């Protein structure tokens, strides 16, 4: 049996004259926790609705366990959805909410009760069956919504920003709970969010979306440490995007920035000398250098401190802002100081490379 449980093949969708999805392709494995990450309007929810059958794509195919379900009704797909607003019936008890779909299937009451109690145990709400939704906290209502979704043992569980309505502390707790639950059940989770922290903390893989396309698909480490485009580097972790010219010294590739040569990872051997290259460097990887000959000359414009992190904004000789971040308070650098910055070769990633440059 194939490890691939779901495939989207060249999915396109328009609303009026607006192209919302422009040809999505992805294969998702059994038991995988994959997150669709992107800003509002990038097409995440439309993608989820097409997988669930609540929307039909204009072209392309949705393949579930090797079967084309592109035009199959939602009730006939082994897929369930957890929505941000939970969509619980306010007049029903927790047990009635969780067992509602089983009742529609005309399952016997004793069997429903057994399955519902098992589901409530899994989401750590044993004994809550007789409560009403109004008697629950936000996190508890979210767990009830998940219990309702898993009683049918779907092959794929779709989660549409289910933590968006929770406060920060509870959201972080529920991130841990959801990941634990997903591993326990072994169900494929497809999760959508605009929150990069959620995506990095929970996912086996992340698909970063932009304007109806997948900009990059990879592990959290791939997305954070090896972004392929400046968009991904900036959206996930807010990297500094720095442009310069390719220069070679002793056969090694450097970036020429206003006359200063800075090391870059030699990701391609075919970048012509003098070509424009773009580097992504995380703020925490920017170094303050002693060697003024091999760094970028900057002026400190601002220092701020928040949540244990010092943020230093500097302006380069070309007028570009670069952000440096450090844990703790550094009292040796002050606004107006002239400093030289650089980075280690291993800490910089070339992005937006032309296809002809790729190895």
Secondary structure, DSSP 8 states (H G I E B T S, - for coil): --SEEEEEEEEEEEETTEEEEEEEEEEEETT-EEEEE--TTSSHHHHHHHHHTSS--SEEEEEETTEE-TT--GGGSSEEEE-TT----TTSBHHHHHTHHHHHTT--HHHHHHHHHHHHHHTT-TT-TT-BGGGS-HHHHHHHHHHHHHTT--SEEEEESTTTTS-HHHHHHHHHHHHHHHHHHT-EEEEEES-HHHHHHH-SEEEEEETTEEEEEE-HHHHHHS-SSHHHHHHTT--EEEEEEEEEETTEEEEEETTEEEE-----S---TT-EEEEEE-GGG-EE-S-GGGSEEEEEEEEEEETTEEEEEEEETTS-EEEEEEES--TT--TT-EEEEE--GGG-EEES--GGG--
